[in-house]
Amino acid sequence: MTNVTCCGNQDRATEASETHPNRPPNDTRNCYTRGNDSPARFDWNQCGLNDRACQGKGECDACIPDSSGGYCDHGGKIFVARGNGFQSLEGDQIIDRLRTRGDGRRTDLRVRRRERDLERKMENRVREMQIMGRDPFPTKQTITTVTPSSTTQSFIGSYMNSIALGLGILLLLASFGLEYAKKNKLLK
């Protein structure tokens, strides 16, 4: 799959919204006019083919992205989209526009989108490998096999314990019997 690039070198997959096909990327939104009948309307499906950014003001090559929404640079003049048309910016307007940049929020949005895309790609790759039978995260299986020697040892050990217990009880009874016989003078 190839990456489609919209005007202003914006990656369609990460910068534009497929679910909102008429919403341009944040960094080039001022290169597109609004309205269905506008000459420079954004269309997600037209990126890389017939992108209409800066239509009449330098075309697609004139679209320059920035954190303030981008602009069209045509013949040394700067234009931004306002409604259905383009407005030329003069010195003070350009300075005010550059002064009010909000880089942090847009950078965070881009980072989150790229992280989400990378996470989705990795999860798809893991699932694909699991389906193919090459699980990259094999589960640890503990196999408890009973060896004949361990069962023999426990079998013999239990008999030895029973014999020792029986002998202990027999010695105890014999000592009581001998004590009783001594006391009653049964043994001469």
Steps between C-alpha positions, in 0.01 A plus 500: 500500500638840406478813708290766332624855547266800495611854412748645745669157531230378742465123537136420437498198732627682810422868447156492335185329620342225293184518711468876425604513133434874466722601794852594384813423705555747785831633363354584156137588578551862383594375152142381446178697480171388654171419333391246242522746210836653602789473252757368753293252698681214678407145403676211675460277194671755273828525696792425272276498190300818452562689824357850470702683768573867427288480182558827314775604746792287388332157500624204709870594492424835666352338815745541789415316824554657842360469851258789438317316223721559200484759224531542124820670381429636153732750336647612834155570646345296778136390474282316751155354443208691651162344422462447123800711398857596582614805694838662449695559822703816552799565732323545837265209433792271418686604819187444714447162337856389574480628858198284592632156418379205706762236417462288812141385456536409132827319560332294773213418265743384231698290747184335630379425147835351400521295820148368441584411138823328601323310777230386257762386246694306764183336634398399148846354439486299825153367413619409152796307644273323749269393218799369303608295801807709584393662825761762597386479862479128579321427823710332763372149549606306806481132429496287812602154401520235763813292461492135609782553750311771688187286531711202609676712760176628644351149498803350677527798732141460617559130575818581690311757706227245576753235607689748720175613663399138560840416654479809721157401629620139551803619704278727706259216576788265579649750746160540671466121516847458650434773757171336594667161531775641724251674721283196550803270518381286215848452367750306709 
